[in-house]
Amino acid sequence: MNVFLPVIDIEYVDPYPWTVLPPRSGDTGPFDEWDDIHAWCREEAEDLWADRELDPGAQGIDFVAGTLGRCAEALSPPGSDHWLFLHRNHPTDMPLPVFAAIGPVSGPREETLRALTLADDPDAVEPPVVKSFTSQRLGEGLTVFRYLPQEGSRHLLACVRYAWQVAEHGADVVIWTATEDVARIMHAAKDLENLARSLDIYAP
């Protein structure tokens, strides 16, 4: 049985706009500190206020810790094998969740990148915007922006995906996020692009 060893390396990720929640299964997780996820979230909340040199007031730490805990429980439950990056500028901002995952090469490069980024999504309300995207560490990949309808809602989902096939490691990598708050995703676009350029692969 072949074992897939490469994992996502976050060494070069700028921690300021991101709270990083590691996988909760596989070779990169679970971390020991996740035995008590709520204690971990509280420590992260304290660090967020301290790093920005802001006064949390009486309820600020509890509020942010609760938000992070709910995100962890909903988006990274035990057994998850993806990374979760929560973007926010102010500690009390509602985080924009961004996911990243890695796996063994699943097919020919161009076909795989279009599949991973949903570049040909038939449900998109208009043709997706498809662009080549080069990362210093992962090489040339693909990025796609598209709008999707939501059942029972008049609001569209704005969706962004990045994908690479890294032949050196025999790995496919994908990053994705979606929100109906279009202004939010536009505001975070530069940080999201920087995240995409910062991810690397570590092969133990």
N, C-alpha and C positions, 0 to 999 in steps of 0.2 A: 504494500500500500504506500503510495507516494504521499509525503507530508509537505504541505505548502508552508514554507518558513517565512517569506518576506512579510513584514508588518509596516504600518504607517509610522513614520518618524516625525515628531512634532518639534524637534529641537529648534528649528528656525522660525517657529510661529511667534509673532508678536503677542505677548500675553495681555497687553493693555485693553484691547477691545473685546477680548474673548475670555469666557470661562470655559475651560476644557474638561469635558467629562469622558474618561477613557472607557474602552470596551469593558463589558462585565462578563466576558467569557473569552476563551481562546488563550493564545500565548501572551497577549498583552493585558490580560485581566483575568479575574477581578483583582483590583488592588486591595491591599489589606485595609487601607483607610476607608474603603467602601463597605466594610462590615457594618458600620453605623453611618448610613448615607446622610442622615439628617445632621449629625455632628460634623461631617465633612462639609456639608452645605453651609453650616453656620460659620465655620472657619473661613470658607470662601467669601461669605458675605462680609465678615469683619475685614478681610484683606481688601475687598473692593472699596470700602469706605476709606480705609487707611491709605491705599495707593493713590487715591484721588484727593487726599487731604481734606475730606469733607466731614462735617459733623452729622452722624446718623440720627441724632436726636434720640428720643425715648424708644421709638418703635422701628427705626430704620433697619437695624440688623435683623430683627425678627422678620420684618416684611420681606427683605431680600432673601434671607435664608429659606423662608417659606416658598418664595417663587422658584428658587433653584431646586428645592426639594420636589416640588410638583413637576417641574420639567424633567428631573431625573427619573421620577417614577413613571411618567407618561411616555417619555421619549427614549429612555435608556433603562428599561426594566432588566432584572437579572436574566442573563443568557444572551444579551445583546452583544453583537460582535463588531459594531460600528463605533466610530468616534463621534462625539457630539460637541459642537462648538456653539456656545450661546453668545450672541453679539449684543452688546448694549454700550451706550456712551455714559449715561448716568446710572448709578447702582439701582435706582428704582424703575428704570426703563423695563418694559416688557421685552424679554429677550427674543431675538430672531434666531431660531434654531437652524443650524447648518450641520449636515451629516457628511461623514467621509467613510468610505469602505474600500477594502482591497481584496482581491481574489485572484486565482490563477487565470491565465489567458483563456478566454472562452471562445475565440474564433478569429477570423481574419481582422486585421487592424481597423480598416475603414468601416466595415460592417459592424464591428463591435462598438466602436466609438459612437456611431450613430444610434445604435441600440441603447447604450448606456445613457446617452444624453437625451433620448427620446426626440431626436431631430426630425423624425417623420411621424410624430404623434398625430393620428387622425382626429383626435378630440380637440386639438388646438383650435382656438377661434379664428386664427389667421396663421399663415405660414410661419413657423418658428424662425427666429433670427439665429443663423448658424455661422459661427466664426472659428477660424483656427486660433489656437491659444498656445503659447510656448512658455513653459516653466523651465527655469535654469536647472532644476533638479530632476524633474520628471520628463522633460523633453516636450515635443510637440503633441498637443492634444486638441480637443474640440470643446467649445463652449456653446450652449444653446439657451436662448431666452424665449419663453413662450407664455401665452395666456390660456388658461383653462376655465371653462364654465364650472360652476358648482351647483349641484342639484339642490333645489329649494332655496337658492340665494341669487340675488341680482348682482352680487359682487364676483368679479373674476379673480382667479388665483394667478399671481405672477410667479413664474417658476424659473429658476436658474440651475443649470447643471454644467459641470466640467468633467471631462474624462480623458484618461491617458491609457495607452498600452505601452508598458515599459519592457521591451524585449530582454534587456539585461537580466531582469529578475523574473521574467515569465509571468508578469502581473498586470492586471487591469485595476485601475484606480478611478473612483468616481466620487464627486462632491455634489450635493444637491440641497436645495432649499426651496420653500414655497410659502407665500403669504398673500392674503387679500389686501394687505396694506401696501399698495404700490409705492407710496412715498417712502415707506420704511425700507424697502428693499433697494430703492434707488439711493437712499442716504447711506446705506451700508455697502454699496457697490464697490467702492475703492478698497475697503477692508476685506471684502469677500475676494476680490481679485488678488490682494496681497496674500490672503490665506492660501489661495490656489497656487501662488508662486512659491509659497514657503514649505509646503508639504514635501516630505522626502520618503524614501523607502530604506528600511534597515533589514538586512538579511542576517540573522544570527548564525 
